[in-house]
Amino acid sequence: MAEARWELYFLRHADAGDPEGWRGDDAQRPLSPKGVRQAERLAAFLGGIGFAPDAIVSSPKLRATQTAEIVAVVVSQLVTADDRLAGGFTIESLATLLGKFERGDGVRRVLLVGHDPDFSSVVSTLCGAKGLRLSTCTLARVDLDDRPVAGGGSLRWLVPPDALETTS
């Protein structure tokens, strides 16, 4: 099987508690203790399988950047914030975002950290998997041979947080 042009990893941020219970700017809503544990378990899993993204791009919202940073420490990668991931993220947004990596810099494995319903919609549309829903701290790998278009991706794996071993 030929190597895909893009390996895209869509990571919905970890648990950030009840948004209705948060008093303040939603962009500043942090991870809950449960969310920190979810992100740490995912990071340990990714470190254990030798996951090595070429880039990590996160929504600038605090809960997403916290999730991204927890993973980034384990995989020794820097996190770049991108406003396109903060809300209203679409396949067109994805194409634009990937365009910044098409300059021959060797980037093909990109971890994106963001929000729902955007990520569920984009992954569903890319893979033709109607109704796919990413719960908090779920990681989906989608391979693309070309530019992002509906049905143009292949869902390679989906790792929900409850599939990962819990630590005591």
Secondary structure, DSSP 8 states (H G I E B T S, - for coil): ----SEEEEEEE------GGG--S-GGG----HHHHHHHHHHHHHHHHTT---SEEEE-SSHHHHHHHHHHHHHHT--EEE-GGGSS---HHHHHHHHHTTTTTS---EEEEEE-TTHHHHHHHHHHT-TT----TT-EEEEEESSS--TT-EEEEEEE-GGGS----
